[in-house]
Amino acid sequence: MPDRPISTGAITIQQKKPSGAPEWELTAQRSNVTYGGDGRLKGALEDVAGKLYDKKGLAATVTAETGEADQTRKRLDLAGHVMIKSKDGKTTLRTGRMRWLADLEMIEAWDGVEVVTEDYRMGPFKRVWATADLTKIGTPDRFLRRFR
């Protein structure tokens, strides 16, 4: 089956891990996507809200103005007032842009990153990495040495 472009109103897209467990799920109010012959979607999303998952299940919720999703490449990029909130609601990461690093189950954020908790506000940072549940956050040069 050939690829088919589709322009939609509201759409929900879910990326699954090889085990069948969810990796992320997004709902966009508008989209221009391509439905591939392999049954996977890729394309541009607007007014995005969704969920990120890790090995334990739901890890965080996310909102953004726009997004690019590619299920074949397992790629998810969000931009424009991106807000990621931990499942427990105690930590929020605000940024201009983020990428989901599927193989690591981590978030890469850049463009004015700020971290807010009940006790403190830090930033802006040029770039940070974070676990999906936002329990570990650090600059890339220090993150791998400290947390991996």
Order of alpha helices (4+ residues) and beta strands (2+ residues): beta-beta-beta-beta-beta-beta-beta-beta-beta-beta-alpha
